[in-house]
Structures are given as structure tokens and as C-alpha cells.
Amino acid sequence: MIISTEVLLFLLLFSCGKSSKDVVTGFHKRGEFNGVLLMAKDGKVIENIALGSGNFGTKKTLTTDTPFYIASLSKPFTATAIILLQQKGLLSYDDKASKYINELPVYAKDVTIKELLTHTSGIPDYEPILSNTQGLTNPMVLEWLKQQKGLKFPSGSQFAYSNSGYIILSLVIEKISGQSYSSFLKQHIFVPTGMKNTQVYDQSMSPIKDKALGYTQKKQPYDYSLLTTGDGGIYSTTEDLYRFDQALRNFSLINKDNTLLMYTPFTLSNGTTSNYGFGWYIEESSTGKKIWHTGGMNGFRALFWRDIQHNKTIIALTNQGDAFPIDHFLSDLKHTF
């Protein structure tokens, strides 16, 4: 079938004219998005919508206050906590992590805080091996690391995503502050920014009120059960994540110099740069800098996309992650504002 130029132009104009609500509703109707979406521009929320159920068993309806497990979207919070310790003069990014964590394996004794933050440490990633371990904790991951033969590559020479590295950062936060990871984040990030519906799910296992449960694409229960922190462990809402976004943009948590450093790609030992800074992926183009991170585990998917130059934010959380085409979802939404 041959489609005329006029028809193609009409289809293009029609698709470009869709609103963000049209787009997200379309994904929901196709069974591809069960969750909450928030979009903002120039400091003003322009979309805040909840679609679907937080519990398919009880058919409890999602709201914008429903906490979701955000998985690796916890890493920007871990990085922010490390930066706060640096601002207090309690650590240097060039410090070796072994300065604070004596239990690190010998092969990791020279790995720096900066290399852990930027996923350039070479520390083996536990997740492909241990992610199905019920009730997995940070000490259990540390014991697993001691059994490994060594670094995957010389520190600083390559980028390789390592959840283990962010668990070590969590241990550093606890060692320096004398607080649990959960308590430190609550006191220094969640409370100051007004994130009232955000909580770390750790060994204390304190109940999280009205949280969403995780499901497979076929709506079978697939809920989160790990107890690690630093790499994940946080439940949050779109509105709370937006409060975090605004605090970073307004430099009310960390200063401008550290914010710029957080958004700067790491330079590898061969002189090339990665696309990751301190807890954020970085995309630089002629239209400005985009900062983003995703998370996914046991039925949950999380998206946090931020256009720094044009002050735009897209945050999406779902508890039916296997059904969520995250790249298409983000691409379609970016064209609506």
C-alpha cells in the first residue's frame, strides 16, 4: 500500500499534537504502563497522573502518593549522601574506600570513592549472581566479594556498572556518619526536601504504608525482597522525586561546584570519557545536557529524566515493569513539551 505525502504529513502532525496525558493513557490502555507519571517544566508540574492498581489482588487503586520501589534510582541518593560528607570535610573523592572499610578484599584496597561513584572501580557486580537471594544484605555481598579473584579491570580504566560498588559506598556513609544508611538519608535528604513518602527498606524492615506491590507482565506477584542499600533499597513517589529534583536544581542540598562535578562524565585512564558522573547517566548534545537514571527489579521499573538547560523533568514509576517499554515511553513524552 502506498501512502501519499499528504497522509504522512497529517499522521506526523497528529502524533506531534498529542498531549502528555494522551500518550500515557495510550500506554496504559495497551497494558504497557501501570503506574504514576509526573512531568514538570520551569519549576511547574504540568502532568501528575496515576493509572492502574497498586495491588492487583485487592484492586487497590494507585494514587500519586503510592510509594514504589525505585531500584537503581537509589544511586543518585547514595551519590548525594557521599557529596554531603565531602562538603562537611569528612572525606575526599580521591580517598581509598579501604580507609573507611577495613573488611574490603585485598584486591580492592586501592579503589577510590570517585571510582565507586562513577562505576569505574572494576569491583565485580554481585547482581547477576545473587539477585535472587531472599533477604540479601550488604554484609552478605561483602562476603561474596571476598571470595572473588580480583578486579574485573584496573580501576579507572573502564566503565562497568557495579551494584557492589554502591553497596561499598553505603558502608562508607555508615562508617563516617555513625548512622545507618537509612537514618542518614532521612536526616540529610528526605526531611530537608520534604520527601514525606520516601523510605529505605533495609534490615529494620519497617513497614511501608500503602506501597505498590510488584508484578510480572501477566500480573503475577513478583515483589521485591532484597535488603541491600546503596545500590537500591528505596521506596518513593513521583512527587517526592520531583522534590529531590528541585533541591538539586536550586543547590539547596549540595553546592553548585559539586553539582557540576556530579554531572561531569568521568575521564578514563586512556583519556576518553564515560557517560556517567556521580550517580547519574549523562547525555550531552547541541540541545544541552540531559541527566537521567533508571531502575528495575522484581516487577518494578523507575525512570528519572532531567533536561538541565531547559528545566524539564519526567518521572515515571511502575509496578508491572516487564510490560513497560521505557525507551518508547520516554521518547513519546519528550515530544509533548
N, C-alpha and C positions, 0 to 999 in steps of 0.2 A: 504494500500500500504506500502510495506517495503522498506525503503531507506537504501542503503548499506553504510558501513563505509566510503568508498572512496568518495561517493557522498556527504555525510555530511561534510567530510573534505574539499572537493572542495568548497562547499557553504560557509563554515566558512572562508576559505582563501579569497574567492571572496568578502564577506561582509567586512572583515577586510581591504581589499585593496582599498576600496572606499575612494576617496578624500573628503575633506570638501565641495567642490563645487558640487560633485556628490550627496552628502547627502542632502544639502539644495535645490538643483534643484529638487531632487526627491520629497521632501515635497511640493515644490511649484507646481509641475506638478499634484500632488494628491489633490491640493486645500487646503493644510494644512498650508501653510506659504505664506503670502503676506506681505513682509517687507524687512528689511535690516539686514544683518549679518556681524559682524566683529569678526575675530579671530586673536590673536597675541601670539607670543611665544618669550621669551627672548628680549622683547622690540621691536620686529619687527612684523608689520602687515603681516599676511600670507593669510588672506582672507578678502575681503571687497566688498560685493556684494549686490545689490538692485534688488528685484524681485517683479513685480506687479505694482499696481496702488495706488497712494495716494488719489485719488478721483475717485470712480467708475462712478460717473455721468459724469464728463468731460474726464474720462480716462487718467488723468494726470499721467505720469509715475513716479514711485518713483526714487529718487536718494539717494546717501549716505549722502547728505546734508538735506534731508527731516526731519523736526522735528516731533517726535511722542510724544504723551502724555505717560509719564512713570509711572504714578500712584504711588504705594508704593515704587518704586525705588527711589523716592524722599527722603525717610527716611535716607539713608546714607548721603545725603547732609545736612539734618537737624542736624544729629548727628555730622557731621564735623563742622558745624557752632557753635554748643554748645562747642565742643572741642576748637575751636579757641578762644571763650570767656574765657574758662578756662585758656588757655595759656597766655592770656592777664591779668590774675589775677582778672577777673571781676565776676567770680562765682566759686563755688566748686561743685563737683558732689554730695556731701552729703548735699548741701543746700536744704531746702524745697522750692518747687515751689511757695508756698504761700508767700515766702519772696519777690517775684517779682510780683506775680499776686494776688492782693487783692480780685479779684472777684471770686476766686475758691470757690466751695461749702465747707461747714464746714467739711464734711466727708473726704475731700481731703487735709486738711491743713497740714498734716504731710508727704505727699508724696514727695519723693526726686527727684532731677534731674536724678540721676542714675537709679532709679526705673522707671521713664518715658522712659529713653533711652532704657532700657532692657525689656520693656513690662512686668514688674513685679509689677506695681503700684496698680492693682486692679481697676483702673478707668474704668467705663463702656464704651464699644465701641459703638460709635454712628452709625457706618456704616450700621448694619443690619436694623436700624430703619429709618435713614434719608438719605440714599444714593440716593434715587430717588427724593429728594427735589431740584427743579431747583434753581440754584444760591445760594446754601448753602454756608454760610460764617463761619469763626471762631467764631465771636460773637454769631451766632445762635447756634452753637454747645455748646458754653459755657452756654448759657441759658438753653439748653436741659439738660446739666449735673447738673445744679442746681435743676432740677425737679426730679432727680433720688434719690433713697432712700439711697444709700451709695456705698461703695466699694464692688466689687464682692468677694473679699477675702482680708485678711490682707496684706498690702504692703510688698513685698519681699518674700512672701511665695509660690507663684506660678508664672508660665509664662502664660500669656494670651494676645494675640495680641490685642493692643488697638490703633486704629487710633486717638481716642480722646487724648491719652497721647502725641502724636506727635504734635497735634494742640496746646496743652498747651506749648510744647517746642518752637513752633513757636512764641507764645505770649511772652515767656521768652526772646527769641532772640530780639524781637522788643522792649521790655521794657528796657533791659540792653543797647542795642546799640543806641536806639533813632532813628532807621531806620526801614523801612518796611522790612519784611522778604525778599521780592524780591530785594530790594536795597542792603541789607547786603550780600546776596548770590552773587549778581552781582559783588560787590566791592571786596569781600574777597575770592571768589571761582571761579566764572566764568571768570572774567577778568584775574586774575593771572595765570590761567591754559590755557587760550586761547580758552575757550568754547564759540565761537562766535555765535553758532546757538542754544544756550540754554537760556530759558526764563521761568520765573514764570508767570503762568496765574492766576491772582488774581482779586480783586475788581477793579483795574485800567483797567482791560480788554483791555489792549493794544493789537493790532492785532499781530498775529504770522505769519510771512510771509511764504507762501508755505507749511504750516503744513499739515500733513496727517489727513484725517477725519476718524472717527471710524465707523466700520460696523459690522453687525451680520454675522454669518456663511453663510447666504443666500444673503449677500451683501446688506442688508437693512441698511439705515443710523442709526447709534447708537452712535452719537458723544457725547463727554464729555461736561458737563455743570456746574459742581460744582466749587466753588470759594474758597474752603478751602486751607490752606497752612500748611506745616509742615509734614502732612501725605501724601500729594500728591501735585498736582498743577504745576509740572514742565513738560515742553516740552523739548526734547533734541534729539540728534542724536547719532548714534553709535560711530562716530569719536570723538565727544565731550566727551562721556562717557569714551572712551579709554584715553583721555587726563586726565580725573579725576583719572582713574586707575593708570596711570603713576605717577601723582603727589603724590598719596598715597604711591606708592611703593618707590618713591625717597625721601619721607619725606619733600617735598618742601612746603606742606600745613600745616601738623601737625607733631610734633616731633616723634621720634622713640618710646619713652615711652608711649605716648598717642596712637600711632598706635597699639602697643602691647596690650594696655588696650582695645582699640576698638575691637580687635579680640579675646578677652578673654571671655569665657562663664560666665554668671552671676551665682554666688553661692547663691542658695535659702536658706531661713532660716533653713531648715531641713538638710542642708549640701550637698544636691545634686546640680547638675549644669543643667542649661538650655542649649539650643543650639543657644543662641542669645547673642551678645555682645552689642556694641554701634552702632545700625543701620545696623547690618549685621547678617545673619544666619551663623553659624559656624559648620563645619564638620571636625572632627579630626580623622585621621586613620593612619595606618602604612605607607601610602604613602604621609603623610604630611597634612597640614592644607588647607582646601578649604573654601573660603568666598563667600557668594552669597546672592542675593536678587532678588525677582521677583516683578512684579506689574501688576495689571489688573483692568480695569474699562471701561465700556461702549465701548466695541469693541476693546480696546487696551490691549496688553499684552507686558510685558518687562521682559527680562532675563539678569542678570549680574552675571556671574560665574567667579571666580578667584582662580587659584591654586597658592598659595603663594610660596610654596617651589620650584616649577618647572617653575614659572614665565609664566603661561599660562592664557589667558583671552578669554572668549566667551561672546559676547554681541549680543542680538537679540531683535529687535523691530518689532511689527506687528500691523496693524490696522484692522485685521479681527480675533480678539482674540479667539472667540468661536470655530474657526476651528483649532486652534493651539495646538497640543499635546506636550506641553512644556517638559514633562519628557522624552518622547521618543526622541524628537529633541535633547535635551542636551546629553542624553546617546549616541546617534549615533555619535554626533560631537566629544565627548570626545575621541572616539576611533580612530579618524583620525589624532591625533597628540600627 
